[in-house]
Amino acid sequence: MKKILVTFLAILLLTGFSSAQSQLENPGFEAWDDVLIGGGDTIREPVDWSSLKTSDDSQMSSFAPVVCKRSRDAHSGNYSIQLNNVMSFFVVNGAATNGRVHPNITTSLAYMYTDTEHSEWNTPFTAKPDSIVGWYKYAPQGDDSLQVKVALHRGFGKQPDADYTDNWIGMALYKSPVNTGSQWHRFSTPFVYFDDDAPEYILVILNSGNGFQPVAGSTAYFDDLELIYNSPQNSFNDQEVFSGYIYAPDNRYLLIEGMKQHIFPAAEIRDLTGKLVWTGKVHTNRIDISSAGLKKGIYLVTLIGKSDVYTQKIMLH
């Protein structure tokens, strides 16, 4: 749920997290609301996020199971968001969104959407990030997989969508069936852009189950979501001036210019689907990637430090 008044603490948290770039609201799930859902009952939902219990169908919401919880098992800070697939009359997908849920007994007719008429159910956003990163823990059942979907759009937008596809500016999608055990796992997935225009809204959907085929009992935790930007808009938590870049003179090496290598001890390369194709350590400004056997094309290189990440597109010729 949205809070109209933003506290000074929330502003400080956002400033420290984002260093003047456009970021999601409450991306670390530290702030939570007690939400009245009828009959005098209340539930907790993260500020600026919503679940099935606050859908646009109050009757269905009253009977719906709780699939979104506050967890003290956090990657950083005090809390994370916990999503659970619950067996009711059918398996209800654990889901949360910064928009609003439109439920339906016929699951193929359910969707999540940006409600442009009500500020508590939309997130205005005009930037064009390169990728989204974050942390999760996942305990899937059967062949289930979690999903992170982010849509940048103009006007009304929903997911899934067969009616307003002309409104889409860009999309990022991450899926994983991996059981992470007790360990937090970092994900990173790029945006694919369909339009040169700036978006008006950003719609984020987190799922603990695989679309319309979730498996009961799957549980996912999400924390520390962050939008990553290409140079010169890079994500840093310190105040150092950054003017570095990466280039690939051939398919064997990446050269790093203008960077302090001790800040970024590790690197990873993903293709444009978000698939990890290489990972390794950064020892000097010359990274040997010959073992990756990469074909010609565009890739996303991410340099990873303890508190900083830098992502840049490269072209292998």
RACORUR-V246935 format. One record per run of one state. SS is the DSSP state (2 for helix, 1 for strand, 0 for the rest). FROM is the first residue (numbers start at 1). LEN is the number of residues. If there is no record, write none. Layout:
SS	FROM	LEN
SS	FROM	LEN
This chain:
0	1	7
2	8	11
0	19	13
1	32	7
0	39	2
1	41	6
0	47	3
1	50	1
0	51	1
2	52	3
0	55	3
2	58	6
0	64	4
1	68	4
0	72	8
1	80	5
0	85	1
1	86	2
0	88	3
1	91	2
0	93	2
1	95	3
0	98	2
1	100	3
0	103	4
2	107	3
0	110	1
1	111	4
0	115	4
2	119	3
0	122	2
1	124	1
0	125	6
1	131	9
0	140	6
1	146	8
0	154	3
1	157	3
0	160	5
2	165	3
1	168	9
0	177	8
1	185	6
0	191	1
1	192	2
0	194	7
1	201	7
0	208	11
1	219	10
0	229	6
1	235	1
0	236	9
1	245	3
0	248	5
1	253	5
0	258	3
2	261	3
0	264	2
1	266	5
0	271	5
1	276	6
0	282	4
1	286	3
0	289	1
2	290	3
0	293	4
1	297	8
0	305	4
1	309	8
0	317	1
